Amino acid sequence: MGEFTINKEKVLLALGTVEEPDLKKDLVTLGMVRDVEVGVNQVSFTVVLTTPACPLKELIRSRCIEAIHSHFSADIDVTVNLTSDVTSTRSGAAVIPGVKNVIAIASGKGGVGKSTVTANLAMALHRSGAKVGIIDADIYGPSIPVMFGAEEMQPTITPKDGKNYINPIRQYGIKLISIGFLTPPDSAVVWRGPMASQALKQFFGDTDWGELDYLLIDLPPGTSDIHLTLVQTVPVTGAVIVTTPQKVAIADANKGLAMFRQPQINVPILGVIENMAYFTPAELPDNKYYIFGQGGGSKLAERYDVPFLGQIPLVQSIREAGDEGRPAVMTTETPASEAFRETAEALAQQVAIRNAKVEKTKVVEMRL
């Protein structure tokens, strides 16, 4: 088959039969196919994915190759270049305009490992190729500086357009801001709610975040002033609920999830993550012991008809990594790192689906 029997238009017709598995439309209609080049028995093109953490990238690649071969010939050499452009509904946002997606990481109660999950999700998304930042919104009990081994770091200030902006700490490629960087490590933050809320507003409006694909907000437990300040300050792409399988944790997670679903707040739920789902000893990696119960997270997701993003095991290495200031996902090829990677991919997938199918989230206006 020669160069005169195949051309760019025919290639696009062939690729128009390949459906994006999540968005249920073909790649050409979605504008995901670019840079088509045709040679003698050769075709190359680029597919622009909705996230670098796309868990279906190899499936999409194989379907594209299959479409070209079935429409032309199995002898054609097909090169599929995969790149990404993270989707967003935040175009034209007044606050943090360079941030594509703001994701709230919440829990109903403390002690479920929400900060550990946040740190490792951020690291997994970054390692996939995304630009990621974290706001530690737990003003009274900041954990992110410890999780990233950055307790002694302090942010700098840069004047821009007549205003002073905080430069977030950059550690392991992640941009970070926390009250823990701005106060002595051993001192308590004894503030009333309005002061804590003002600090969170400064983390958004007075910090130079630049361009980010995902900004994760590590919220304090419960449903407090901080949560209301978040949804009143920026349009939130969606919320993730972190829980353990334990009955008491699920009971509180119900309340955390319900808060985001209140009509006046109306933030989409991206999914539920079950942390400490089971204990696996290092010497017996195939064994699972359900210390805190079994299936609580998946049942919560099923009850509210939201995605179940994944299970994170209770293993010693995750705790050690947090204490050492290096998120566990940085250690490759372990059950823990694999669990966080798969969960981060599922989260990125749900963000892309949300952006394609759900209307833009509005800033909440609370009326008394």
C-alpha positions, 0 to 999 in steps of 0.5 A: 500500500503506498502513500497515494492510497492513504491520507490524513482525511482517511486516517481521521475517518478511521480514528473517528470509530475509536471511542474514548472509554469514559466520555463515550464519544469518538476521539476525533469529535472530542478533538483529541487527535492531532499532528496526523502524518502519513508516509509510505505504509506509515501513519503517525499521530498524537492523541491528547489525553485528558490527564497524564494519569489516564489509566486507559492510555494503553487501551486507547493506543491499542484501539487506535492501532486496531482502527488503522489496521482494520481500515487500511492494512495490517502491514501499516506501521502505526505510531501513536504518540500520547500526550495530555492536556488536563481538562478544567471548568475553571477558565476565567476564574478570578482567584488562582486563575492558573489552577485547572482543578481544585480538589477537596480531600475531606473526612468526617473524622480525624485519624483516618489518614487523610493527610497521608492520602493527600500527600501520596495522591499528590505525589502519584499525580506528579509522577504521572506528569501532572503539575500539582500543589497542596494547600494544608487547610488544617490550620490547627493541626498541619501535617503536610510539612512533616509528610514532605520533610519540610518542617524547617522550610519557610516560604519567601515573598515576591512583589508582583503588580504592587502586591506581595505574594507568598511563594509556595514551598516546592518539595519533590516537585510539589508546591506546598503551603501550610500554616506550619511553614509560617509558625514555629513548629512547637507553637499552637495556633490558638485562633478563632474561626474567622482568623483561620478562615482568613489564613485559608483565603490568603493561601488562595489569594496571596500565594503565587501558585502559577500553573497547576493541573491539580490543587489538592486541599487537605481539609481538617476533619468534620464540617467547619468554618474552613470547609465553608470558607473553601467553597465560598472562596473558589469554585471546587472541582470536586471532593474526595471522601477519605474513610476507614472501613470502621463503622464509626468512621463511616458514620462520620464520613456520611456527614462529610459527604452530605455536606458537599451535597447540600443544595446551597453548596453542591460540590460534585463528589469525585469518589470515596477512598478507603484507607487502612482497608486491611493490614498486610505484614511485610513478610506475608505480602499476600495476606490480608487482615481486616482489622477495622472491618471490611467493605465500609468504604465501598458500601458508602460509595454504593449508598450515595452512588459515587465512585469508589476510587480505591483501597489503601492497605495498612502497612508499616512502610506507609507510616515510616515514609510519612515520618521520614518525610518522603511519601510512600508512593516514591518507593516504587513497586510496593503494594502501597505505592501501587495502591496509591498510583491506581487510586490517583489514576482513578481520581484523575479519571473522575476529574476528567469525566466530571469536567466533561459531563457536569456544569461548572461549580459555582462559588457558594454565596451563603445568605443569613 
